Amino acid sequence: MNRSAPRVLVARIWHESNGFNPQPTCAADFQISAGDELMAAAATSGSTLAGIVQKLTKEQVEILPSISVVAPPGGLVDHAFFIGVKERLIADAIALDPDAIALELHGAMGTTRIEDAEGDLLAGLRAAVGKTVPIGIGLDLHAHVTEAMLAAVDICIACKENPHSDVVECGEKVAAYLLAMLNGALRPVTAMAKIPMILPGAAETAGGPLHEIHNQARLAAKGCPAIWDVSLFNVFRYADDENIGQAAVVLTNDAGKKGELVANSLARAFWENRARFTDELLSIAEALDTVAAANSRRPFVLADMGDRVLAGAPGDSTAILEAALHRHDDLRGAIPITDPRSVDIAFEAGLGNVIACAVGGRITPGFRPLPITGKVIHLSSGDFILAGPFQGGEPSSMGRTAVVEIDGRLLVVLTTKAAFSHDPAVFTSQGIELVSRDFFVVKSGYHFKLNFGAAATPLLVRTPGVGYYTKGSLTYRKARFWPEHDVGDPVVKVRTFDRAIS
């Protein structure tokens, strides 16, 4: 069939699934769009999908929009919902008969039945479209990248920065590399090296050992024109999969052996620097003392590391709220807590009325609800638009949301759904201005620094929960990795994926 311009199908299926969160992620938790609505959102959002669409538009490619499903990180995705989305994507790919397929995936999605949801999705898509249609995927660098994923695609790259300031650029590269395949400029061969370890800390790319290893990757690519991309996957720590491990993925133009050498050296670099991957976290008391002592640096943003929704935790911790209630320095704070039961109580009471109830602590194992008494000062649908830059312009929802004021100083943002609280719009959408508080609590460890920017001073706080890894804190049944287990001096597992000869 003669076509004046390539036709590229685009879609997004994005979720980071924490296997230790007991609450599944269901259809109602996702923002779903398709067709023109998908295209309109991608035109301005800070996402990998946006980068894909914007690059294809610039190159005057015919874009075939399929479906976009996005939810905040959380528990494992309901399998039946996943199957429905998978079937929709495959049906669109068959019906639209594209020249290539470009997808934004997270790379760490699991369902209530399978650990490697993306691997299953991509294998099904490949079987449906045949061997010759190029498929490119842009992933989060916290992906649990697997052999099943790489065996099914031609292009697999990740963003390079944490916080993720370059997700749009990642999408642009996915699109550019697919077009290079279509015009014959690229014959992709991918090498992956994986080593059984995770990063227990120091996960930001601006400094420390991770910055150094990323520089090593950049130098390797700069010194070899055949290397088109090097992606370092800081493996998602909450997937209980026997194949878990830190991975280096090198995309080359028909230079698999060179890719293997570079990937192997980078995987070894992670292992050799493993003792340096540690975080310096404040205790809750130390963080609140800092807020109290440093008036000129207010407001502060306190990262609730153990209950990070951005790592798939439920967002129901009351640890910082409880500590703030017991202080006598009148600090003004705003704290989001996932608790649909308390939201119902607040809505039943109505604006301006006082409620007495126990909030939070109903989802995460080992947590308990905290009794509070406060005045309902705001009620809403919980729908808002992320300010960005990370995911900026994307619609999001906390479900019905109530703001309860305690002691005239602490605002508890009670949400029906776990909130993308790395973004200030979580608070400003509920009438809470940043200048009105001494501190805000976010259920994020890194991305909040990007989205709050210079508007607040960040503090990382050691808190309980399933959103932060410490050795022995979680029960792994399948996965074996350092530092959780003694893996000796492990052998780096290297494999090359060349679909042209597979």
C-alpha positions in Angstrom: 0.0 0.0 0.0 1.4 3.4 -1.0 1.1 6.1 1.6 2.3 9.7 1.4 3.3 9.8 5.0 3.9 7.2 7.7 0.9 6.3 9.9 1.9 5.8 13.5 -0.5 4.5 16.2 0.1 6.1 19.7 -1.2 5.1 23.1 -0.4 5.3 26.8 -0.9 2.7 29.5 0.7 4.0 32.6 0.8 2.6 36.1 3.4 1.8 38.7 2.1 -1.1 40.7 3.3 -1.7 44.3 2.8 -5.4 45.1 2.9 -4.6 48.9 -0.1 -2.3 48.7 -3.1 -4.5 49.6 -5.6 -2.3 47.8 -5.9 -3.1 44.0 -6.0 -0.3 41.4 -9.3 -0.6 39.6 -11.0 1.0 36.6 -12.4 3.9 38.6 -8.8 4.9 39.6 -7.7 5.6 36.0 -8.0 8.7 33.9 -9.1 7.3 30.5 -9.1 9.1 27.1 -9.1 8.2 23.5 -9.1 9.7 20.0 -9.4 13.5 19.8 -9.4 13.8 23.6 -6.1 11.9 23.8 -4.6 14.2 21.2 -5.8 17.4 22.9 -4.3 16.3 26.2 -1.0 15.3 24.6 -0.6 18.7 22.9 0.4 20.4 26.1 1.1 17.9 28.8 4.4 17.1 30.4 4.5 13.5 29.5 6.3 11.0 27.3 3.1 10.6 25.2 3.2 14.4 24.6 6.8 14.1 23.4 5.8 11.3 21.0 2.8 13.2 19.6 4.6 16.5 19.3 7.5 15.0 17.4 5.3 13.1 15.1 3.2 16.2 14.4 6.4 18.2 13.6 7.4 15.5 11.2 4.0 15.6 9.5 3.3 12.0 10.3 -0.3 10.8 10.3 -1.1 10.0 14.0 -3.6 7.3 14.9 -4.6 7.8 18.5 -5.7 4.7 20.4 -6.2 4.9 24.1 -4.6 6.5 27.2 -5.1 5.1 30.7 -3.2 6.7 33.6 -3.5 6.3 37.4 -1.4 7.3 40.3 0.9 4.5 41.5 -0.9 2.1 43.7 -1.7 -1.5 44.3 -1.7 -4.2 41.6 -4.0 -3.4 38.7 -7.3 -5.3 38.5 -6.5 -8.0 35.9 -9.9 -7.9 34.2 -9.4 -4.1 33.6 -5.9 -4.7 32.2 -7.2 -7.3 29.8 -9.9 -5.0 28.6 -7.3 -2.2 27.9 -4.9 -4.7 26.2 -7.7 -6.0 24.0 -8.7 -2.4 23.0 -5.1 -1.5 22.1 -4.7 -4.7 20.0 -8.0 -4.2 18.3 -7.1 -0.7 17.3 -3.7 -1.9 16.0 -5.3 -4.5 13.8 -8.1 -2.2 12.6 -5.9 0.9 11.9 -3.0 -1.1 10.3 -0.2 1.4 11.3 3.3 1.6 9.8 4.6 1.8 13.4 3.4 1.9 17.0 4.7 4.3 19.7 3.7 3.8 23.3 4.2 5.4 26.7 4.3 2.8 29.4 5.6 3.0 32.9 7.4 -0.4 32.9 6.6 -1.4 36.4 2.9 -2.4 36.1 1.7 -5.7 37.6 -1.8 -7.0 37.8 -3.6 -9.1 40.4 -2.6 -12.2 38.3 0.7 -11.4 36.6 3.9 -9.6 37.6 5.0 -8.4 34.2 2.0 -6.7 32.7 3.9 -4.8 30.1 5.7 -7.9 28.9 2.3 -9.6 28.5 0.8 -6.6 26.8 3.7 -6.2 24.3 3.8 -9.9 23.5 0.1 -9.8 22.6 0.5 -6.7 20.5 3.5 -8.1 18.6 1.6 -11.3 17.9 -1.3 -9.3 16.6 0.6 -6.9 14.2 3.3 -9.4 13.0 7.1 -9.2 13.0 7.6 -6.3 10.6 5.7 -3.4 12.3 8.2 -1.3 14.4 7.1 -0.9 18.0 8.8 1.7 20.2 8.2 2.3 24.0 9.2 5.1 26.3 9.5 4.0 29.9 10.0 5.5 33.3 13.5 5.0 34.5 12.1 3.1 37.5 10.8 0.4 35.2 11.2 -3.3 35.9 12.4 -3.9 32.4 12.1 -7.6 31.3 13.3 -9.9 28.5 9.7 -10.3 27.5 9.3 -6.6 26.9 12.5 -6.3 24.9 11.8 -9.4 22.8 8.6 -7.8 21.6 9.7 -4.2 20.7 12.3 -2.6 18.5 12.9 0.6 20.5 13.0 0.7 24.4 14.3 3.8 26.1 13.7 5.6 29.4 13.9 9.1 30.7 17.3 9.8 32.2 16.6 12.2 35.1 15.2 11.8 38.5 13.1 13.9 39.2 11.8 13.2 35.7 12.5 16.5 34.0 13.0 14.9 30.6 10.0 12.7 30.0 8.9 14.8 27.0 12.3 14.5 25.5 12.1 10.7 26.0 8.9 10.6 23.9 10.5 12.7 21.2 13.3 10.2 20.9 10.9 7.3 20.7 9.2 8.9 17.8 12.4 9.9 16.1 13.9 6.4 16.3 10.8 4.8 14.9 10.9 7.2 12.0 14.6 6.4 11.5 13.6 2.7 11.3 11.0 3.5 8.7 13.4 5.4 6.5 16.1 2.8 6.8 18.6 4.9 8.9 18.3 2.6 12.0 18.5 -1.1 12.3 18.0 -1.4 16.1 19.9 -4.0 18.2 19.4 -3.8 21.9 21.6 -5.2 24.7 20.5 -5.5 28.3 22.7 -6.2 31.3 21.0 -7.0 34.6 22.4 -7.6 38.0 20.4 -8.7 41.1 20.5 -5.6 43.1 18.4 -2.5 43.8 19.3 1.0 44.9 18.4 1.3 48.6 18.9 5.1 48.4 20.6 8.0 46.6 18.2 7.7 43.6 18.5 11.3 42.4 20.5 11.8 39.2 21.8 15.3 40.1 24.7 14.0 42.2 26.3 11.1 43.9 27.0 7.6 42.4 24.0 7.7 40.2 25.1 10.9 38.6 28.5 9.4 38.0 27.2 6.3 36.3 24.9 8.3 34.1 27.9 10.3 33.1 29.7 7.1 32.3 26.8 6.1 30.1 26.8 9.5 28.3 30.5 9.2 27.6 30.1 5.7 26.2 27.4 6.9 23.8 29.4 10.0 22.8 32.4 7.8 22.0 30.5 5.4 19.7 28.2 6.8 17.0 26.6 3.3 16.7 25.1 3.8 20.2 21.8 5.7 19.9 20.7 5.5 23.5 21.7 4.2 26.9 18.9 3.8 29.5 19.7 3.0 33.2 16.7 1.4 34.9 16.7 2.0 38.7 14.5 -1.0 39.2 11.2 -0.6 40.9 11.7 -2.0 44.4 8.2 -3.1 45.1 7.8 -5.8 42.5 8.2 -9.3 43.9 9.5 -10.9 40.7 12.3 -13.4 40.4 13.8 -11.4 37.6 14.1 -8.2 39.5 17.5 -6.4 39.1 19.3 -3.2 38.2 19.5 -3.0 34.4 21.4 -1.1 31.7 19.8 -1.1 28.2 21.9 0.0 25.2 20.2 0.7 21.9 22.6 0.5 18.9 22.5 0.7 15.2 23.5 -2.8 14.3 26.2 -3.0 16.9 25.1 -5.6 19.4 28.5 -6.6 20.6 29.5 -3.0 21.5 26.1 -2.6 23.2 26.8 -5.7 25.3 30.2 -4.4 26.4 28.8 -1.0 27.5 25.7 -2.5 29.2 27.9 -5.0 31.1 30.3 -2.3 32.3 27.4 -0.1 33.5 25.8 -2.9 35.4 29.1 -3.7 37.1 29.5 0.0 38.0 26.2 -0.3 40.0 27.5 -3.3 41.9 30.9 -1.7 42.6 29.2 1.4 44.0 26.4 -0.4 45.9 27.6 0.7 49.3 27.2 4.4 48.3 23.5 4.2 47.5 22.2 5.5 50.8 19.8 8.2 51.8 20.1 10.8 54.6 16.6 11.1 55.9 15.3 13.2 58.8 13.2 11.8 61.5 9.7 13.3 61.8 10.7 15.3 64.9 13.9 16.6 63.2 11.9 17.7 60.2 9.3 19.6 62.2 12.1 21.1 64.4 13.7 22.4 61.2 10.4 23.9 60.0 10.0 25.6 63.4 13.6 27.0 63.5 13.9 28.3 60.0 11.1 30.8 59.4 12.9 32.4 56.5 12.9 29.1 54.5 9.1 28.5 54.9 7.1 26.9 53.5 8.7 23.5 53.7 7.6 20.5 51.8 8.0 17.3 53.8 8.3 14.1 51.7 6.5 11.3 53.6 8.9 8.7 52.2 7.3 5.6 53.7 3.8 6.5 52.4 4.8 7.7 48.9 1.9 7.4 46.6 4.5 8.1 43.9 5.9 4.7 44.8 2.5 3.0 45.0 1.8 3.3 48.7 -1.8 4.0 49.7 -1.3 7.5 51.1 -3.1 6.7 54.4 -0.3 7.4 56.9 -1.0 9.7 59.8 2.5 9.7 61.2 3.4 13.3 60.5 -0.1 14.6 61.4 0.1 12.8 64.8 3.5 14.3 65.5 2.4 17.8 64.5 -0.7 17.5 66.8 1.5 16.8 69.8 3.7 19.9 69.3 3.2 23.2 71.0 4.7 25.6 68.5 1.5 26.3 66.5 3.1 25.2 63.1 0.6 25.5 60.3 0.6 22.5 58.0 -1.4 20.8 55.2 -1.4 17.0 55.1 -3.1 14.7 52.5 -4.5 11.4 53.8 -6.4 8.8 51.7 -9.6 7.9 53.7 -12.9 7.6 51.8 -14.7 6.8 55.1 -13.8 10.0 56.7 -14.6 11.9 53.4 -18.1 10.5 53.7 -18.4 11.7 57.3 -17.2 15.2 56.3 -19.7 15.4 53.4 -22.5 14.3 55.6 -21.7 16.9 58.2 -21.4 19.7 55.6 -19.3 22.9 55.4 -18.7 24.8 58.6 -19.5 21.9 60.9 -17.3 20.1 63.3 -16.6 16.4 63.0 -15.0 13.9 65.3 -13.7 10.8 63.6 -10.6 8.6 63.2 -8.7 9.3 60.0 -6.3 7.3 57.8 -4.5 4.1 58.8 -7.1 1.7 57.2 -5.2 0.4 54.2 -1.5 0.0 54.9 -0.7 -3.1 57.0 0.2 -2.2 60.6 -1.3 1.3 60.4 -4.1 2.5 62.7 -6.6 5.4 62.3 -5.9 8.6 64.2 -8.8 10.2 66.2 -9.2 13.9 65.3 -11.7 16.7 65.9 -11.9 19.5 63.3 -14.0 21.8 61.2 -15.0 21.0 57.6 -13.8 24.1 55.6 -13.8 22.8 52.0 -15.6 20.1 50.0 -15.0 19.3 46.3 -15.1 16.6 43.6 -11.3 16.4 43.9 -10.7 16.9 40.2 -7.8 19.1 39.2 -5.1 19.7 36.6 -1.5 19.0 37.5 0.6 22.1 37.4 3.8 20.4 36.4 6.3 20.5 34.9 6.3 16.7 35.6 2.9 15.6 34.2 1.9 19.2 33.9 -1.5 19.7 32.2 -2.7 16.2 32.9 -6.1 15.8 34.5 -6.1 14.0 37.9 -8.6 13.2 40.6 -8.5 12.5 44.3 -12.2 11.6 44.2 -14.5 13.4 46.6 -12.2 15.5 48.9 -12.7 17.3 52.2 -10.4 19.7 54.0 -10.7 19.6 57.8 -9.1 22.2 59.9 -7.7 21.2 63.3 -6.8 23.6 66.1 -7.0 26.5 63.5 -3.6 25.5 62.1 -3.4 22.0 60.6 -5.4 21.2 57.4 -6.1 17.6 56.7 -6.8 17.0 53.0 -9.0 13.8 53.2 -9.2 12.2 49.8 -11.2 9.3 48.4 -8.4 8.2 46.1 -4.6 8.4 46.6 -3.4 11.8 45.4 -0.6 12.8 43.0 0.6 15.0 45.8 4.0 15.7 44.2 2.1 18.6 42.6 1.1 21.9 44.4 -2.3 21.8 42.6 -3.3 19.1 45.1 -3.4 21.9 47.6 -4.2 25.0 45.6 -7.2 23.2 44.0 -8.7 22.9 47.5 -8.2 26.6 48.3 -5.0 26.2 50.2 -2.4 28.7 49.0 1.3 27.8 49.5 2.1 31.0 51.4 -0.6 30.2 54.0 1.3 27.2 55.5 4.6 26.6 57.3 4.8 23.1 55.8 3.1 20.8 53.3 3.3 17.0 53.4 3.6 15.2 50.0 3.5 11.5 49.3 6.5 11.7 46.9 10.2 11.4 47.3 11.7 13.2 44.3 9.2 14.6 41.7 7.8 17.2 44.2 11.1 19.0 44.1 10.6 19.6 40.4 6.9 20.7 40.7 7.2 22.8 43.8 10.5 24.3 42.6 11.6 27.4 44.4 8.2 27.9 46.1 9.1 25.6 49.0 12.1 24.1 50.8 12.3 20.2 50.5 12.9 17.8 53.3 13.0 14.0 53.0 11.5 12.4 56.1 11.9 8.8 57.3 8.4 7.5 57.9 6.7 4.1 58.1 4.9 2.4 55.2 5.3 0.3 52.0 6.6 3.2 49.9 10.2 3.1 51.1 12.6 0.2 51.1 14.7 -0.7 54.0 16.2 -4.2 54.4 13.9 -6.6 56.1 10.9 -4.3 56.0 9.0 -6.1 53.2 8.5 -9.8 52.6 9.7 -10.9 49.2 8.6 -14.4 48.2 10.1 -14.6 44.7 12.7 -11.9 44.3 16.3 -12.3 45.4 18.5 -9.3 45.3 21.1 -7.3 47.2 20.8 -5.9 49.9 17.8 -7.9 50.9 19.6 -11.2 50.2 23.1 -12.5 50.1 23.8 -12.9 46.4 27.6 -13.4 46.7 29.5 -11.8 43.8 26.8 -12.0 41.2 27.4 -12.6 37.5 26.0 -9.9 35.2 23.4 -11.4 32.9 23.7 -10.0 29.4 21.4 -10.6 26.5 21.1 -9.1 23.0 17.8 -8.6 21.2 17.9 -8.4 17.4 14.4 -8.7 16.1 15.6 -8.7 12.5 17.1 -12.2 13.0 14.8 -13.5 15.7 
